[in-house]
Amino acid sequence: MLAALGHRSRRTWLTALALSVTLGCATPRVAQPTPDPPASDLLNAVLWMQRSVEFKASALTAFALARIRLDQALADPSWTGAPKEQKGAYQALPPAVILDVDETILDNSGYQAWMALRGTSFDPKTWNAYVNTVTSLAVPGALEFARYADQKGVKVFYLSNRTAEEEPATRKNLEKLGFPMGGGVDTMLMTSKQPDWGSAKGTRRAFVAKHYRVLLNVGDNLGDFVDEYRGTEAERLKILEEHRDRWGREWIVIANPAYGSFESAPFGHDFKLSDGERRRLKRAVLDAWPGP
């Protein structure tokens, strides 16, 4: 048959034959199902912090209240936001406010989102890498409040458990966003910057209170207000009640559902436990409806 065909016809016939064989032998491709993303305890918390108008509204509400309380404190010489650390005739001292940094004035939800999407947990090395990107955003209302205090002649101190080594990047981040930096006063009080400045902030609050009348303390974690924040849930609740009159007055809390001592209290703040064991202990403390 091939002999009876011309050269061009033979070539066309062979090409068509090869194509038909190829198509006949091809295995149909079956679409593979998309795997489920890894489970993360952070997902809803980070989603709320990044995407909800409710988070923005709650932060704006807290800092609006802080402005009102600041003006009241300036008019009342006996007012102090550091009741344990403020000593002596503090009424004549110049005014100051103490602000925590992470999740109080700086929004680090980008790092939390990275952990949620990667299915990983906090690590000092990756956290340090994030800090050095200088990309944290301002929590809604924080910048406006800090500037308001500064314009009123109130010194703004930043008490952060970021390390002294992370201070340059933190300072750069705050300056980039426009936070007041204290002029000739070092207002960046990082952990380990002095020998007795550990993760508990009492010694740093005392450092400020020695030279200033602390009007307000603003933070997102119980440890931003008292040093006894790593107790049991019952002990933490007792501290809350002991200071009931201070919340919303001298002490302003910014909502942070992503991390903090609230999360570690159910598992005794023991971070050596596995993720599964921590989750089991957190589930065990929930007050659940028994069901129908």
C-alpha positions as CSV (number, residue, x, y, z in Angstrom):
1,M,0.0,0.0,0.0
2,L,2.8,2.4,0.9
3,A,4.5,1.7,-2.4
4,A,1.4,2.9,-4.3
5,L,1.4,6.3,-2.4
6,G,3.5,9.3,-3.4
7,H,6.3,10.5,-1.1
8,R,4.2,13.3,0.4
9,S,1.2,11.1,0.9
10,R,3.3,8.4,2.6
11,R,4.6,11.0,5.1
12,T,1.1,12.3,5.8
13,W,-0.2,8.8,6.3
14,L,2.6,7.9,8.7
15,T,2.2,11.1,10.8
16,A,-1.6,10.4,11.2
17,L,-0.9,6.8,12.2
18,A,1.7,7.8,14.8
19,L,-0.7,10.4,16.3
20,S,-3.6,7.8,16.5
21,V,-1.3,5.3,18.3
22,T,-0.2,8.0,20.7
23,L,-3.7,9.1,21.5
24,G,-4.9,5.6,21.8
25,C,-2.2,4.7,24.3
26,A,-2.5,7.8,26.5
27,T,-3.7,7.3,30.0
28,P,-6.5,9.6,31.1
29,R,-5.3,12.1,33.7
30,V,-7.4,12.1,36.9
31,A,-7.6,15.3,38.9
32,Q,-6.0,14.8,42.4
33,P,-7.9,16.1,45.4
34,T,-6.4,19.1,47.1
35,P,-5.0,18.0,50.5
36,D,-6.5,19.6,53.6
37,P,-4.3,22.3,55.1
38,P,-2.6,21.5,58.4
39,A,-4.6,22.2,61.6
40,S,-3.6,25.2,63.5
41,D,-4.7,26.6,66.9
42,L,-3.8,30.1,65.5
43,L,-6.1,30.1,62.4
44,N,-9.2,31.8,63.8
45,A,-7.2,34.1,66.0
46,V,-5.1,35.4,63.2
47,L,-8.0,35.6,60.8
48,W,-9.8,37.8,63.4
49,M,-6.8,40.0,64.0
50,Q,-6.1,40.5,60.3
51,R,-9.4,40.6,58.6
52,S,-12.2,41.5,61.1
53,V,-13.5,45.0,61.5
54,E,-14.3,43.9,65.1
55,F,-10.6,43.7,66.0
56,K,-9.9,47.1,64.6
57,A,-13.0,48.5,66.4
58,S,-12.0,47.0,69.7
59,A,-8.4,48.5,69.4
60,L,-9.7,51.9,68.4
61,T,-12.1,51.7,71.4
62,A,-9.3,50.9,73.8
63,F,-7.1,53.7,72.6
64,A,-10.0,56.2,72.6
65,L,-10.6,55.3,76.3
66,A,-6.9,55.7,76.9
67,R,-7.0,59.3,75.7
68,I,-9.9,60.1,78.1
69,R,-8.0,58.5,81.0
70,L,-4.8,60.3,80.1
71,D,-6.5,63.7,80.4
72,Q,-8.1,62.6,83.7
73,A,-4.8,61.4,85.0
74,L,-3.1,64.7,84.1
75,A,-5.7,66.6,86.1
76,D,-5.3,64.3,89.2
77,P,-1.8,64.5,90.8
78,S,-2.5,61.4,92.9
79,W,-3.2,59.2,89.9
80,T,-0.7,56.5,89.1
81,G,-0.8,53.5,86.8
82,A,2.1,51.8,88.6
83,P,0.6,51.3,92.1
84,K,3.2,48.8,93.3
85,E,6.3,50.5,91.8
86,Q,5.4,54.2,92.4
87,K,7.1,55.3,95.6
88,G,7.6,58.5,97.6
89,A,6.3,61.9,96.5
90,Y,5.6,60.9,93.0
91,Q,2.9,63.6,92.6
92,A,5.5,66.1,91.5
93,L,7.3,63.9,89.0
94,P,6.8,64.5,85.2
95,P,4.2,62.3,83.6
96,A,4.7,59.2,81.5
97,V,2.8,56.3,80.0
98,I,4.1,52.7,79.6
99,L,3.2,50.8,76.5
100,D,3.9,47.2,75.7
101,V,5.0,46.7,72.1
102,D,4.0,43.4,70.5
103,E,0.3,43.1,69.9
104,T,-0.3,46.3,71.9
105,I,1.2,48.9,69.5
106,L,2.8,46.7,66.9
107,D,0.8,44.2,64.9
108,N,2.9,41.1,64.3
109,S,0.1,39.0,62.8
110,G,2.2,38.5,59.7
111,Y,4.4,36.2,61.8
112,Q,1.4,34.5,63.4
113,A,-0.1,33.9,59.9
114,W,3.2,32.4,58.7
115,M,3.2,29.9,61.6
116,A,-0.4,29.0,60.9
117,L,0.1,28.4,57.2
118,R,3.4,26.5,57.7
119,G,2.0,24.4,60.6
120,T,4.9,25.4,62.8
121,S,5.3,27.1,66.2
122,F,7.2,30.0,67.7
123,D,11.0,29.8,67.5
124,P,13.4,32.6,68.6
125,K,15.4,32.3,65.3
126,T,12.4,32.7,63.0
127,W,11.0,35.4,65.3
128,N,14.3,37.3,65.2
129,A,14.3,37.0,61.4
130,Y,10.8,38.5,61.3
131,V,11.7,41.3,63.7
132,N,14.6,42.3,61.4
133,T,12.3,42.7,58.4
134,V,11.0,45.8,60.1
135,T,7.5,45.2,58.6
136,S,5.2,45.1,61.7
137,L,2.2,47.4,61.4
138,A,0.7,49.7,63.9
139,V,-2.3,48.4,65.9
140,P,-5.3,50.6,65.1
141,G,-5.3,53.7,67.3
142,A,-1.9,53.1,68.9
143,L,0.0,55.6,66.9
144,E,-2.6,58.3,67.4
145,F,-2.6,57.7,71.1
146,A,1.2,57.8,71.5
147,R,1.3,61.0,69.5
148,Y,-1.5,62.5,71.6
149,A,0.4,61.7,74.8
150,D,3.6,63.1,73.4
151,Q,1.9,66.3,72.4
152,K,0.5,66.7,76.0
153,G,4.1,66.5,77.3
154,V,3.8,62.9,78.5
155,K,6.9,60.7,78.0
156,V,6.1,57.5,76.1
157,F,8.0,54.5,77.3
158,Y,8.1,51.1,75.5
159,L,8.5,48.1,77.7
160,S,9.0,45.1,75.5
161,N,10.1,41.5,76.0
162,R,11.9,41.7,72.7
163,T,15.6,41.2,73.5
164,A,18.2,44.0,73.7
165,E,19.7,42.5,70.4
166,E,16.3,43.2,68.7
167,E,16.1,46.8,69.9
168,P,17.7,48.4,66.8
169,A,15.2,46.8,64.4
170,T,12.3,47.5,66.8
171,R,13.4,51.2,67.1
172,K,13.6,51.4,63.4
173,N,10.1,49.9,63.0
174,L,8.6,52.4,65.5
175,E,10.4,55.3,63.9
176,K,9.2,54.2,60.5
177,L,5.6,54.2,61.7
178,G,6.1,57.6,63.4
179,F,5.9,56.7,67.1
180,P,7.5,59.3,69.4
181,M,11.0,58.1,70.5
182,G,11.7,60.2,73.6
183,G,14.1,62.8,72.4
184,G,17.1,62.7,74.6
185,V,15.6,60.0,76.9
186,D,16.1,56.3,76.2
187,T,12.5,55.1,76.2
188,M,13.2,51.6,74.8
189,L,13.3,49.2,77.8
190,M,14.0,45.8,76.4
191,T,14.4,42.5,78.3
192,S,18.1,41.8,79.3
193,K,19.1,45.4,78.5
194,Q,20.1,45.6,82.2
195,P,21.1,42.6,84.3
196,D,17.8,42.6,86.4
197,W,15.5,43.2,83.4
198,G,14.0,39.7,82.9
199,S,10.7,38.7,81.3
200,A,8.8,40.0,84.3
201,K,8.4,43.7,83.8
202,G,8.2,44.9,87.4
203,T,11.9,46.1,87.6
204,R,11.4,48.1,84.4
205,R,8.1,49.6,85.6
206,A,10.0,50.6,88.8
207,F,12.8,52.1,86.7
208,V,10.2,54.4,85.0
209,A,8.3,55.1,88.2
210,K,11.5,56.3,89.9
211,H,11.7,59.3,87.6
212,Y,8.1,59.7,86.3
213,R,4.6,59.6,87.4
214,V,3.1,56.7,85.4
215,L,-0.3,57.7,84.3
216,L,-1.3,54.7,82.3
217,N,-0.1,51.2,81.5
218,V,-1.3,49.7,78.2
219,G,-0.7,46.0,77.3
220,D,-2.2,42.8,75.9
221,N,-1.1,40.3,78.5
222,L,-1.5,40.1,82.3
223,G,2.3,40.3,82.6
224,D,2.2,43.8,81.2
225,F,0.5,44.9,84.5
226,V,1.7,42.5,87.2
227,D,4.6,40.0,87.6
228,E,2.4,37.2,89.0
229,Y,1.0,36.3,85.6
230,R,2.3,32.7,85.3
231,G,0.0,31.2,87.9
232,T,-2.8,28.8,87.6
233,E,-6.1,30.0,86.1
234,A,-7.6,30.4,89.6
235,E,-4.6,32.5,90.7
236,R,-4.8,34.7,87.6
237,L,-8.5,35.2,88.2
238,K,-7.8,36.2,91.7
239,I,-5.3,38.9,90.5
240,L,-7.9,40.1,88.1
241,E,-10.4,40.6,90.9
242,E,-7.8,42.2,93.2
243,H,-7.3,44.9,90.6
244,R,-10.9,45.2,89.4
245,D,-11.0,49.0,89.8
246,R,-7.8,49.5,87.7
247,W,-9.0,47.9,84.5
248,G,-10.2,50.5,82.0
249,R,-8.9,53.2,84.3
250,E,-5.1,53.1,84.8
251,W,-4.7,49.8,83.0
252,I,-5.9,49.5,79.4
253,V,-6.0,46.0,77.7
254,I,-5.7,45.4,74.0
255,A,-7.3,42.1,72.8
256,N,-4.8,39.4,71.6
257,P,-6.3,36.0,71.0
258,A,-3.2,34.6,69.3
259,Y,-0.9,34.0,72.2
260,G,-0.1,34.9,75.8
261,S,-0.2,33.6,79.3
262,F,-3.9,32.9,78.9
263,E,-3.0,30.1,76.5
264,S,-0.2,28.6,78.5
265,A,-2.0,28.6,81.9
266,P,-4.0,25.4,81.2
267,F,-0.8,23.4,80.6
268,G,1.1,25.0,83.5
269,H,3.2,27.2,81.2
270,D,5.3,24.1,80.4
271,F,6.4,24.6,76.8
272,K,8.4,21.4,76.8
273,L,5.1,19.5,76.4
274,S,4.2,18.3,72.9
275,D,1.7,20.2,70.8
276,G,-0.8,17.4,71.3
277,E,-0.5,17.3,75.0
278,R,-0.9,21.1,75.2
279,R,-4.0,20.9,73.1
280,R,-5.4,18.1,75.3
281,L,-4.9,20.2,78.4
282,K,-6.4,23.3,76.8
283,R,-9.5,21.3,75.7
284,A,-9.8,19.9,79.2
285,V,-10.4,23.3,80.8
286,L,-13.3,24.3,78.5
287,D,-16.7,24.7,80.0
288,A,-18.7,22.8,77.4
289,W,-22.5,22.3,76.9
290,P,-23.1,18.6,77.5
291,G,-25.1,18.3,74.3
292,P,-28.7,17.2,73.5
